[in-house]
Amino acid sequence: MTEQTAPHTPVSVEQFTDEIKEQLTYTQGVTTDLATDADIYVAASLAVRKHLMDSWMTTQRDMVQGSTKAVGYLSAEFLMGKQLRNALLNLGMLETFDDAVRALGHEPNAVIDAEVEPGLGNGGLGRLAACFIDSLASIGVPAFGYGIQYKYGIFRQEFDEEGRQVERPDYWINNDEPWGHIDYNRSQTVNFGGSVEEVDGKRVWKPDWAVRAVPVDYMVPGYKSGRVNTLRLWTARSFDEFDLAAFNRSDYMGAVVPQVEAENITKILYPEDSTPQGKRLRLEQQYFFVAASIADAIRVFYPGESKPDLTTFPDKICFQLNDTHPVIGIPELMRVLMDEYDYDWDTAWSITTRTFNYTCHTLLPEALEVWSAGLIGDLLPRHMEIIRGINDRFVDELKESGSDDAQIDRMRIVTAGDNPQVRMAYLATVGGSHVNGVAELHSQLLKDMTLRDFSEHYPDKFTNVTNGVTPRRFMRLANPRLSALITEGLGTDRWLSDLELLQGLAPLAQDDEFVRKFAQVKRDNKVAFANFAKEHYGFEVNPDTMFNTMVKRLHEYKRQSLKILAVISRYAAIKNGTVSADDVLPRTIFFGAKAAPGYYMAKLTIQLINNVARVINNDPDVQGKLAVHFPENYNIRLAQHLIPATELDEQISQAGKEASGTGNMKFALNGALTVGTLDGANVEIRERVGAENFFLFGMTVDEVEALYAKGYSPAAYYEADPRLKQAIDMVSNGTFSNGDRNTYAPLVADWLTKDYFMTLADFSTYADIQSEIEDLYQDQMEWNRRAILNVANSGYFSSDRSIEDYLERIWHTGPLA
Ligand SMILES: *Cc1c(COP(=O)(O)O)cnc(C)c1O
């Protein structure tokens, strides 16, 4: 390693203790003996931040001077989780911190827990962005995460007396927040509205109003790489008179809007990631952060140059579009190049298409973002002109290549007709170099179905990068016991930056001594979770039961309904003696899930799960045999506690609907066995861990398509399987609603008449496979052997590997020297 990338210098416990005290005294003004856990948390974080500062500055310097192209990861969401412990791990300061905090008379875990989790994402997509910037820094690739610093993150979920979800605002920023550094001197101006005029033969945008985009920088420390990248989240402000003078206000700037109105733009995270939000404010957010980020990248890579040679821009940085939310960046870069730097269309287009790449995260056609051309024209008139320009040239290209009218209509970026719409996924596909899906199956289905015409027209653009998760957070931090055992088994901790080394555990699955140790780790994690659940939720959890978990956003396609129907069926079977008491394998089922506030069916499902839990947990007939718990507010913190304690995890979406999933990877890496369908990354997990170590059930994508084509009638399945019939009857007869038959009527009606995601059709095979699961669980040695093989063969699902694939297939760059 070179001098610049030398690992951070070690800090003694005494020194770090003094640094914490110094922060307490000179930054916070609190005496050591009066300091609370939260005070210590802030002081320690500020001290850690100082230790990262040198590496942060050298990384930025090397990035700007360096020969290596940088990556700009554009994402409307970054679901980071708590920062302090992650920074300590990457600095090699975990133990120093624990000792220093104890020396100050505090409990390390209490200090860690004082951090408020920034919830700047909805679920998988936002967490993926966080894992990716961790891996970029750990591999040493210069990168920016670019996004939005929402004032209110994802809502805090509570349950009311009836078990219904209540959304509480998450005003997370109203706490001491030592990680974000607001940098007023690197602000950008973002314009909106107005009109476009012809001036001296040039198109000139005369915007109506403008806001100030102020960057808030978060350090992203790499694990043992000596590199620290930047997550730059933009916050919207108004300009004041002083700013206007200072920035030498240009003619091409819209009127200043009042503070409150400006700040509205970055006030809330949109609470949905799988259905489009036809909201003007959301488009404002998207343009706001993307325009600021593009201007920022030009500032960073061409410092002080008024006439930069932007034909080199694609050699300096490439932008990855995390879903369609940042796709307005394509016409924005075109506008900047043509209107601000005088490039002609063709040059601007060549630069733009070499700069952007697009990751598609869905298959559901209704989840592909579409904006009305009227709205874009209103808010961003110059961009709408450029989008039409892109569309017209693309249509010409299609005509020349012999496409027929029907095909051209299917592929237009701007639809024809009275109320034209802009299809953002199509704009991204045409305006960038590569399009990737997020798992093998998903990428194949994109080519075969969702973007079929485009993959035929641009066969070389399409590729796959299977998602991954960072082993630093989801193994080392979340599961220190298993991490220690792995390090013992492998004789090294290098697996944390080279996760394929986990394969070295495979032979140990045959070593009874190791298997027993592994079983003890799981057992200890279960006890630890039982204590955590008791303390934070008041649940009595019995660690002598199988821990069976389904945690993820609540969505019909993910099929929490399938799980709860199977639970009800099991409950009925125990209660009416269909299974004898001796044959019952005691299970505790955990759910965790937030529903989008406007998603009625999802919220009703939450209510049902809570009430099934209430009835089962209070029924003496099933005491000790079946329990259901639904801790509120599933977030990264809860994931880090629950996943390591789980023995069986549920990945039971309808085949062809989950693009990849990343929860599935976290569980496999933590030694849970999966019961799942052939969907998303489940397919690849099963291939790697071995079919015999994965509980597969349910229809395949082809069978699902065939059944849709034939005509699906759920009622037939209800009639055919008495277990299913009984479970649904219990929901409809008021068993879980104090006798009220109306409460769940909309759910029952949907199951029996529509059931778009074919929950009923998959019920029987799902119920059948439970006895196979329970038989294996009776043999604890064998179960744990298979769990070890899951860990050993899941190294591929490190986000480091995903990033290596992006580097090779899409970004064509690498680490700094
Ligand atoms: C990993 C993760 C997700 C994604 O889970 P899936 O099962 O892949 O949908 C969502 N939320 C949180 C808090 C996570 O950690």
The ligand as an SDF file (V2000), in Angstrom:
LIG
                    3D

 15 15  0  0  0  0  0  0  0  0999 V2000
  -32.5190   -6.1310    3.4610 C   0  0  0  0  0  0  0  0  0  0  0  0
  -33.6230   -5.2410    3.8860 C   0  0  0  0  0  0  0  0  0  0  0  0
  -34.7600   -5.1060    3.0730 C   0  0  0  0  0  0  0  0  0  0  0  0
  -34.9440   -5.8900    1.7990 C   0  0  0  0  0  0  0  0  0  0  0  0
  -35.5370   -7.1370    2.1220 O   0  0  0  0  0  0  0  0  0  0  0  0
  -36.1690   -8.0780    0.9950 P   0  0  0  0  0  0  0  0  0  0  0  0
  -36.5300   -9.3130    1.7430 O   0  0  0  0  0  0  0  0  0  0  0  0
  -35.0840   -8.3290   -0.0030 O   0  0  0  0  0  0  0  0  0  0  0  0
  -37.3370   -7.3820    0.4340 O   0  0  0  0  0  0  0  0  0  0  0  0
  -35.7760   -4.2780    3.5030 C   0  0  0  0  0  0  0  0  0  0  0  0
  -35.6820   -3.5950    4.6640 N   0  0  0  0  0  0  0  0  0  0  0  0
  -34.6140   -3.7110    5.4730 C   0  0  0  0  0  0  0  0  0  0  0  0
  -34.5910   -2.9580    6.7570 C   0  0  0  0  0  0  0  0  0  0  0  0
  -33.5380   -4.5300    5.1200 C   0  0  0  0  0  0  0  0  0  0  0  0
  -32.4650   -4.6270    5.9100 O   0  0  0  0  0  0  0  0  0  0  0  0
  1  2  1  0
  2  3  1  0
  2 14  2  0
  3  4  1  0
  3 10  2  0
  4  5  1  0
  5  6  1  0
  6  7  2  0
  6  8  1  0
  6  9  1  0
 10 11  1  0
 11 12  2  0
 12 13  1  0
 12 14  1  0
 14 15  1  0
M  END
$$$$
